[in-house]
Amino acid sequence: MDRVFIADRCDSLREGGFTNFFISILIVLGIMLSYVTQHYRIISRGSSEGISPYFVLLGVTSANSQFGNILTLPQSRADVACCREVSPFECTAGLLGIAQIGTQWVCFAVILVLFLVFFRRDDADLSDDECERDPDQPTWRTAITVAALCLIHGLLVVIISAAFALGAPSYLGAWANFLGIMSAALAAVQYIPQIWTTYHLKHAGSLSILMMCIQTPGGLLFAGSLAARLGWAGWSSWGVYVLTAIMQGILLFMAISYEWPSQEDRNQSTPQPQRPPYNRRTTPRVLPSPGPYSAHLQAYGETQEEIERALDRESVQGVGENQPLLAPGGLGSSGVR
């Protein structure tokens, strides 16, 4: 690698400020947080239903290519070489771009693992409507094939990159651009099968809306951070995130449009609590003041039935006591009108 090029990269690392460093740290934390919400969504539902296996395949292979691209770019290799000459802080700041893409690669690999672990669980937390509207679930053979292709692709990227680095380092730049183009092409079509799956199911399933709410604007911020670090020469690295953010925004709009009406329907279908009817044996009796029976209930009954009869007699007698003694129907009336 050209020493002049390495010296220029070292100078750019020394000029890096705290602002770009903290922004890069926030991006790493945002990537982790966004993917943790997707991991939690799959685990909490006990199912990977709603996630297209081809979306996982394209996502993992795109992440493999992107990680291989950032590792083999001349700018990244120069940043690693500069760590011998700059301070630890400047070295860490210069390698945060690699850490960002590496974090995303690890998090998407975890999605692949969870997709396999929670594939077609019998105790999954799925509603009857979701099960009925998804008769064409992918088979276990499809899931295993996806995992095998992802593993083979990752091994090929590692082996070929190591072969170029050891045997023909002058071709590493071209190989990095090839990986960047491959990653961009895979990312361009990555969301197409997931968009189709979501459109077919008419619900988000195990796809995390919160993850997309974080990643859609975060992807644009991530692309801007990489563009500021790598410049136009690193277009193959940050361009893929611009394209991914646009496609993810389309999927986010679809998921929200499907989930919002379904949530309103569930709220409307939930029966409102009604006041239970009065039951003389279960509803407490409220009297303005103790009467001849209610003041000494233990003297008039031991069982609930006997107490209820005593209270009924007290209520009937209370009506008669409100009448004048000589009024018709009163105790002093002769009963003849």
Residue pairs with C-beta under 8 A, 6 or more apart in sequence:
1 74
1 77
1 78
1 81
1 169
5 74
5 78
6 78
6 81
6 82
9 75
9 78
9 79
9 81
9 82
9 94
10 78
10 82
10 85
10 86
13 79
13 82
13 86
13 90
13 91
13 93
13 94
14 86
14 90
16 90
16 93
16 94
20 93
20 225
20 228
20 229
21 89
21 92
21 93
21 96
23 221
23 225
24 93
24 96
24 97
24 99
24 100
24 225
25 96
27 100
27 218
27 221
27 222
27 225
28 96
28 99
28 100
28 103
30 214
30 218
31 100
31 103
31 104
31 107
31 218
31 222
32 103
32 107
33 214
34 210
34 211
34 214
34 215
34 218
35 104
35 107
35 108
35 110
35 111
35 211
36 107
37 208
37 210
37 211
37 214
38 111
38 207
38 208
38 211
39 107
39 110
39 111
39 114
40 208
41 206
41 207
41 208
41 210
41 211
42 48
42 51
42 111
42 114
42 115
42 118
42 206
43 114
43 118
44 125
45 118
45 124
45 125
45 126
45 206
46 118
46 121
46 123
46 124
46 125
47 118
47 120
47 121
47 124
47 125
47 126
47 206
48 114
48 115
48 118
48 119
48 206
49 120
49 124
49 126
49 130
49 134
49 137
49 205
49 206
50 130
50 134
50 197
50 198
50 201
50 203
50 204
50 205
50 206
50 207
51 111
51 115
51 194
51 197
51 205
51 206
51 207
52 138
52 193
52 194
52 196
52 197
53 115
53 138
53 142
53 143
53 146
54 146
54 193
54 194
55 190
55 191
55 193
55 194
55 197
56 111
56 112
56 115
56 146
56 150
57 146
57 149
57 150
58 186
58 187
58 189
58 190
58 193
59 108
59 111
59 190
60 108
60 109
60 111
60 112
60 150
60 153
60 154
61 149
61 150
61 153
61 186
62 182
62 183
62 186
62 187
62 190
62 240
63 104
63 105
63 108
63 109
63 183
64 105
64 150
64 153
64 154
64 157
65 157
65 179
65 180
65 182
65 183
65 186
66 101
66 104
66 105
66 179
66 180
66 183
66 187
66 237
66 240
67 101
67 102
67 105
67 157
68 157
68 158
68 161
68 176
68 179
69 176
69 177
69 179
69 180
69 183
69 236
69 237
70 76
70 97
70 98
70 101
70 102
70 237
71 98
71 161
72 161
72 164
72 165
72 172
72 173
72 175
72 176
72 179
73 173
73 176
73 230
73 234
73 237
74 172
74 173
74 176
75 229
75 230
75 231
75 233
75 234
76 97
76 98
77 172
79 91
79 94
79 95
79 97
79 98
80 95
82 90
82 91
82 94
83 91
83 94
83 95
86 94
97 225
97 226
97 229
97 230
97 237
100 222
100 225
100 226
101 237
112 146
112 147
112 150
115 143
115 146
116 143
116 144
116 147
118 124
118 206
119 140
119 143
120 137
120 140
130 201
130 203
130 205
133 201
133 202
133 203
134 201
134 205
136 200
157 179
160 175
161 172
161 175
164 171
164 172
164 175
165 172
176 236
177 236
179 236
180 235
180 236
180 237
180 239
180 240
181 236
183 236
183 240
184 236
184 239
184 240
184 243
187 240
187 243
187 244
187 247
188 243
188 247
190 244
190 247
191 244
191 247
191 248
191 250
191 251
192 247
194 207
194 251
195 247
195 250
195 251
195 254
198 204
198 205
198 207
198 251
198 254
198 255
198 258
199 254
202 258
203 258
203 259
203 262
204 255
204 258
204 259
207 251
207 255
209 252
209 255
209 256
209 259
212 248
212 249
212 251
212 252
212 255
213 252
215 245
215 248
216 245
216 248
216 249
216 252
217 245
219 241
219 242
219 244
219 245
219 248
220 241
220 242
220 245
222 238
222 241
223 238
223 239
223 241
223 242
223 245
224 238
226 234
226 237
226 238
226 241
227 234
227 235
227 238
230 237
230 238
280 308
281 304
281 308
285 311
287 294
291 314
291 317
291 318
292 314
292 317
293 300
293 310
293 311
293 313
293 314
294 310
294 311
294 314
297 307
297 310
297 311
300 306
300 307
300 310
301 307
301 309
301 310
320 330
320 331
323 329
323 330
324 330
325 331
325 332
325 333
326 332
326 333
327 333
328 337
